[in-house]
């Protein structure tokens, strides 16, 4: 079981990136441009929002609070928000706008990445929920502006 948790916590995010890349390459040319521009807004926005959130809220990692070794060696820095979950959920949010099935698959991967990081004792559930909320906020803000531009 530990092997699955370690795989999910350390490497599963790569599946998310690969699936998104395949989705992008298989998309029609006109959709690729819009998808690229949307990702160009959502991904940096999620990153900036996460940095701000991490500055405003400090959540010591579970192994720091509990005084035990985590399943995966990790620095004892702020656990909020989870970078791995942020990346996978932001990618899922981007793809969902253009393909619901692939987007749903990527959301499952994002949740599995987050759950694995909690199971590995390097994040609390609030770190995972925070990452997902930040990704959704970034995507909602970008969608608002993209939809406004399209209707203008």
C-alpha positions in Angstrom: 0.0 0.0 0.0 2.8 2.4 0.8 4.2 2.0 -2.7 0.8 3.2 -4.2 0.7 6.1 -1.8 4.3 7.1 -2.7 3.5 6.8 -6.4 0.4 8.9 -6.1 2.1 11.5 -4.0 5.3 11.9 -6.0 4.5 10.8 -9.6 0.8 10.7 -10.4 0.7 14.4 -11.3 2.8 13.4 -14.4 -0.3 11.5 -15.7 -2.3 14.7 -15.5 0.3 16.6 -17.5 0.5 13.8 -20.1 -3.2 13.5 -20.5 -3.6 17.3 -20.8 -0.8 17.4 -23.4 -2.5 14.6 -25.4 -5.9 16.4 -25.1 -4.2 19.6 -26.4 -2.5 17.9 -29.3 -5.7 16.1 -30.4 -7.9 19.3 -30.2 -8.8 21.1 -33.4 -6.4 23.9 -34.3 -8.8 26.7 -33.5 -9.6 25.2 -30.1 -5.9 24.7 -29.4 -5.3 28.4 -29.6 -8.1 29.2 -27.1 -7.0 26.4 -24.8 -3.5 27.6 -24.8 -4.5 31.2 -24.1 -6.9 30.1 -21.3 -4.1 28.0 -19.7 -1.8 30.9 -20.1 -4.2 32.9 -17.8 -5.4 30.2 -15.4 -2.1 28.5 -14.5 -0.1 31.6 -13.5 -3.2 33.1 -11.8 -3.5 29.9 -9.7 0.2 30.1 -8.8 0.0 33.7 -7.7 -3.2 33.1 -5.7 -1.5 30.1 -4.1 1.5 32.2 -3.1 -0.7 34.8 -1.6 -2.8 32.2 0.2 0.4 30.6 1.6 1.6 33.9 2.8 -1.7 34.6 4.6 -2.2 31.1 6.1 0.4 28.8 7.6 -0.3 25.2 8.1 2.5 23.1 9.5 2.9 19.8 7.8 1.4 16.7 9.7 4.8 15.2 10.3 6.0 18.5 11.9 3.0 18.7 14.2 3.2 15.0 15.1 6.9 14.7 15.4 7.2 11.6 13.1 8.8 10.8 9.8 6.5 11.2 6.7 6.3 8.4 4.2 8.2 10.7 1.7 11.0 12.8 3.0 10.0 16.5 2.8 11.1 19.9 4.0 9.3 21.2 7.1 7.9 24.3 5.3 4.3 25.6 5.0 2.0 22.8 3.7 -0.7 25.2 2.5 -1.6 24.9 -0.2 -0.4 21.7 -1.8 1.6 22.5 -5.0 1.0 19.1 -6.5 -2.7 19.3 -6.0 -2.7 22.9 -7.2 -1.0 21.9 -10.5 -3.2 18.9 -11.1 -6.5 20.7 -10.2 -5.5 23.8 -12.3 -4.8 21.6 -15.3 -8.1 19.8 -14.7 -10.0 23.1 -14.5 -8.4 24.3 -17.8 -9.2 21.1 -19.7 -12.7 20.9 -18.2 -13.7 24.1 -20.1 -12.9 22.3 -23.4 -13.7 18.7 -22.7 -15.9 17.4 -19.9 -14.9 13.7 -20.1 -11.1 14.4 -20.1 -11.7 17.1 -17.5 -13.6 14.7 -15.2 -10.7 12.2 -15.5 -8.2 14.9 -14.6 -10.3 15.9 -11.6 -10.2 12.3 -10.4 -6.4 12.4 -10.8 -6.2 15.7 -8.9 -8.2 14.2 -6.0 -6.1 11.1 -6.0 -2.9 13.2 -5.9 -4.2 15.2 -3.0 -5.4 12.1 -1.1 -2.0 10.4 -1.7 -0.2 13.5 -0.2 -2.5 13.4 2.8 -1.9 9.6 3.2 1.9 10.2 2.9 1.6 12.6 5.9 3.0 15.6 4.1 -0.3 17.5 3.8 -3.5 18.1 5.8 -6.9 17.9 4.0 -7.2 21.7 4.2 -4.1 22.0 2.1 -5.7 19.9 -0.6 -9.1 21.7 -0.4 -7.3 25.0 -0.5 -5.5 24.1 -3.7 -8.7 22.9 -5.4 -10.5 26.1 -4.3 -7.7 28.3 -5.6 -7.7 26.5 -9.0 -11.5 26.8 -9.3 -11.2 30.5 -8.4 -8.5 31.1 -11.0 -10.5 29.2 -13.7 -13.8 31.0 -12.8 -12.1 34.4 -13.0 -10.5 33.5 -16.4 -13.8 32.2 -17.7 -15.6 35.4 -16.7 -13.1 37.5 -18.7 -13.0 35.0 -21.7 -16.8 34.9 -21.8 -17.0 38.7 -21.6 -14.5 39.0 -24.5 -16.4 36.5 -26.6 -19.7 38.3 -26.1 -18.2 41.7 -26.9 
